Amino acid sequence: MHYPIAIEVGDEQHAYGVVVPDLPGCFSAGDTFDEAIANAREAIEGHLESLSEHGDPIPTATAIQQHLENPDFAGWVWAAVEIDMTPYLGKSHKINVTLPDLLIKRIDSTVAKHGDYKSRSGFLARAALHELERHAQ
């Protein structure tokens, strides 16, 4: 899922401030633009972990376009941070899924080349989340 972040541009005396509008109370900062984005990812992950541990619902990310007219962020720069949502969705359950051989081979090949999926299940979970996000907007 891609969470929009609003970045207040810093200068030599001020850090770059970051707010995550879809996660009330989630904010961060960094001495550079890149550091601000990296710190925003950590803040989002920590926020989602806390929500998950308390059994609170995980807010869905909205499109940046929905925030552009918000006067609270006039003059701020917008970016999006991609977050793997699977760790925050609760306990895993084993299910039986039937897929064509060639599709399984393509999935397994992609997983082998891109370790961030970790497994076939990780790939399928991320693909499912992507489709759910796409249809929610």
C-alpha positions, 0 to 999 in steps of 0.5 A: 500500500502507498501511504501519501506523506506531506513534507514541509521543506526544511532549510539549514536551520530546520528539519524537513517535517513529515505528516501522514494524513491517513494515519492521524498522529503519525509524523516524522522529520529528517535533516534531508529530504531523503532522510525525511522519507526514510524516517517516514517509512519507519514512523508509518511501520511503527504506527501500524505495528501499534495499531495492529498490537492493539487490535485497532483497524488499519486505515486504508491509504487514500490517493494523494489527489484527495489531500492536495486541496487541504489548506493545512498542507499548502506549499508542502511537497507530496510523496508516497511511501510503499508499505508491505501491509502483511505484517499488520493484518493479523495471524496467518492461515493456511489455505488451499489455492489452485493455480495453473503450473505456468503461473506458479512457475512465474511466481516462484521465479519472481520470488527467487529474483526478488527476496523482498517477497520472502515466499510464494505466500508473500507474493500472493498476499502482496498481489491480493493487497494491491488488487484490493487497494486498486478497487477500493479507490 
